[in-house]
Amino acid sequence: MKFYAFRGKLNEDTKVRIADSQQACAKRGIEYLDTDVRQADFSNPPVPDPGDILFQVSLTSGKLSRLMIRDDLATVYVSMKHGLAPSHQLIPHERHGIPMPRTIHKMTKDHDRLHRYVEACGGYPVILKVRGGTHGVGVMKIDSFSSLISILDYLPTDTDVVMRQFIKTESSERLVVLGDKVVASYRYNRQTADIRANAGKELKVEAMEYPAEMQETAVRAVHVLGAEHGGVDMLLDVEGNHYVLETNIPYCNFGRAVEATGIDVGDL
């Protein structure tokens, strides 16, 4: 049995918790694995054996433990469902098999790992997304390693930023889910060289009816987050494959759905 102890920067309190945890593991013949999330390879996270323990021994990003969590592991959560918090929805989406762009959930400034991350996302160009923005703010298309490292060096170390596979498309799709079905859907058409179809003040929006498979994915993307209503943003590639970018919960801007489709989502 192994005890994965997730930590970030060390301080005196953390060192005490580590010492206590190491002592408890040694007493029981459990292998203590010091796991510094800042040095983790997010393109190839560890795969625990059944019965292993995941524990955050210090205040740090929980993304690595969420990527590793399973119901046959020991954690502080009641179940894997509770561990995959909706606030980090990209990980629950990935863990539940929702089709999405290949994603590296936490960045590094280590050059060797960055090369591996780019390769895992399919090579250049890649997308960097600073979490928390709306209407495309924080989405950056990166075409080279020199651009990648210059941007990451500029961003504060604690910035929540992910790397994602670049999907070539001329639009973005919004499917509004209520209960167990899509009640309205529409498309943002790209109007300029900007890769972000939903950026800017003048948006070109049109009502759309999407295939049943896309609608089923949208419903699943909302439900795995423990919600019954949300706006699911997707991309369609040139071959017609769909990818979920994110799910807007607990609310979405359904006023635009009314404007584009004439469907009164608020009344529904």
Buried (B, 14 or more C-beta within 10 A) or exposed (E): BBBBBBBBEEEEEBEEBBEEBBEEBEEEEBEBBEBBBBEBBBBEBBEBEEEBBBBBBBEBBBBBBBBBBBEEBBBEBEEBBEBBBBEBBBBBBBBBEBBBBBBBBBBBEEEEBBEBBBEBBBEBBBBBBBEEEEBBEBBBBBEEEEBBBEBBEEBEEEEBBBBBBBBEBEBBBBBBBBEEEBBBBBBBEBEEEEBBBBBEEEBEBEBBEBEEEBBEBBBBBBBBBEBBBBBBBBBBEEEEEBBBBBBBBEEBBBEBBBEBBEBEBEEE
